[in-house]
Amino acid sequence: QVQLVESGGGLVQPGGSLRLSCAASGILFSSYRMGWYRQAPGKQRELVATITNSGTSNYADSVKGRFTISKENAKNTVYLQMNSVKPDDTGVYYCNALLIPTNTRNYWGQGTQVTVSA
């Protein structure tokens, strides 16, 4: 059974920092591209950042220079370090695992709420 369990969300003030974690089980972690997506109220889910099995990362323009995605293969865990957060960063953040290169398996976590507010 595949599980992606996010943690680390919460309320943070503008300009503050937060680190999200996603622990994966039931998959061969090294075969998956891991990613973070977010969904704000009334908006579609959007990509935040991804990291391949070789460690290549990709970011949405809106978070470049502020967010950092990383992973720890020994713990089957991917992280999202969020710095200099803005109110527009508010939303539910979802962990994603995509089997590459076939893209035939795609898994989601249950999401963790991030609220940026004074």
FENUR-V998606 format. One record per residue. N is the residue number from 1. RES is the residue in one small letter. D_LAST is the distance of its C-alpha to the last C-alpha in Angstrom with 2 decimals. Layout:
n->N res->RES d_last->D_LAST
n->N res->RES d_last->D_LAST
//
This chain:
n->1 res->q d_last->39.68
n->2 res->v d_last->36.79
n->3 res->q d_last->33.39
n->4 res->l d_last->30.12
n->5 res->v d_last->27.58
n->6 res->e d_last->23.97
n->7 res->s d_last->21.67
n->8 res->g d_last->18.55
n->9 res->g d_last->15.89
n->10 res->g d_last->12.85
n->11 res->l d_last->9.11
n->12 res->v d_last->7.70
n->13 res->q d_last->5.01
n->14 res->p d_last->6.43
n->15 res->g d_last->9.77
n->16 res->g d_last->10.23
n->17 res->s d_last->13.22
n->18 res->l d_last->14.65
n->19 res->r d_last->18.33
n->20 res->l d_last->19.88
n->21 res->s d_last->23.50
n->22 res->c d_last->26.23
n->23 res->a d_last->29.50
n->24 res->a d_last->32.46
n->25 res->s d_last->35.72
n->26 res->g d_last->38.84
n->27 res->i d_last->38.87
n->28 res->l d_last->40.45
n->29 res->f d_last->37.25
n->30 res->s d_last->39.05
n->31 res->s d_last->40.22
n->32 res->y d_last->36.85
n->33 res->r d_last->34.32
n->34 res->m d_last->30.92
n->35 res->g d_last->27.80
n->36 res->w d_last->24.22
n->37 res->y d_last->23.39
n->38 res->r d_last->20.39
n->39 res->q d_last->20.26
n->40 res->a d_last->17.58
n->41 res->p d_last->18.29
n->42 res->g d_last->21.37
n->43 res->k d_last->22.02
n->44 res->q d_last->24.62
n->45 res->r d_last->24.20
n->46 res->e d_last->24.09
n->47 res->l d_last->25.10
n->48 res->v d_last->22.66
n->49 res->a d_last->25.18
n->50 res->t d_last->28.63
n->51 res->i d_last->30.97
n->52 res->t d_last->34.71
n->53 res->n d_last->37.08
n->54 res->s d_last->38.14
n->55 res->g d_last->34.65
n->56 res->t d_last->34.13
n->57 res->s d_last->30.53
n->58 res->n d_last->29.24
n->59 res->y d_last->25.79
n->60 res->a d_last->24.34
n->61 res->d d_last->24.07
n->62 res->s d_last->20.37
n->63 res->v d_last->19.72
n->64 res->k d_last->22.67
n->65 res->g d_last->22.10
n->66 res->r d_last->18.73
n->67 res->f d_last->19.83
n->68 res->t d_last->23.01
n->69 res->i d_last->25.13
n->70 res->s d_last->27.76
n->71 res->k d_last->30.15
n->72 res->e d_last->32.30
n->73 res->n d_last->35.56
n->74 res->a d_last->36.92
n->75 res->k d_last->34.09
n->76 res->n d_last->33.86
n->77 res->t d_last->30.14
n->78 res->v d_last->27.88
n->79 res->y d_last->24.49
n->80 res->l d_last->21.58
n->81 res->q d_last->19.76
n->82 res->m d_last->16.49
n->83 res->n d_last->15.42
n->84 res->s d_last->13.26
n->85 res->v d_last->11.35
n->86 res->k d_last->10.14
n->87 res->p d_last->8.84
n->88 res->d d_last->12.65
n->89 res->d d_last->13.13
n->90 res->t d_last->12.07
n->91 res->g d_last->15.33
n->92 res->v d_last->18.08
n->93 res->y d_last->19.61
n->94 res->y d_last->23.37
n->95 res->c d_last->25.88
n->96 res->n d_last->29.15
n->97 res->a d_last->32.62
n->98 res->l d_last->35.24
n->99 res->l d_last->38.84
n->100 res->i d_last->40.12
n->101 res->p d_last->42.25
n->102 res->t d_last->43.46
n->103 res->n d_last->40.11
n->104 res->t d_last->41.93
n->105 res->r d_last->39.40
n->106 res->n d_last->35.74
n->107 res->y d_last->33.49
n->108 res->w d_last->29.91
n->109 res->g d_last->27.71
n->110 res->q d_last->26.05
n->111 res->g d_last->22.54
n->112 res->t d_last->19.34
n->113 res->q d_last->15.98
n->114 res->v d_last->13.07
n->115 res->t d_last->9.70
n->116 res->v d_last->7.11
n->117 res->s d_last->3.76
n->118 res->a d_last->0.00
//
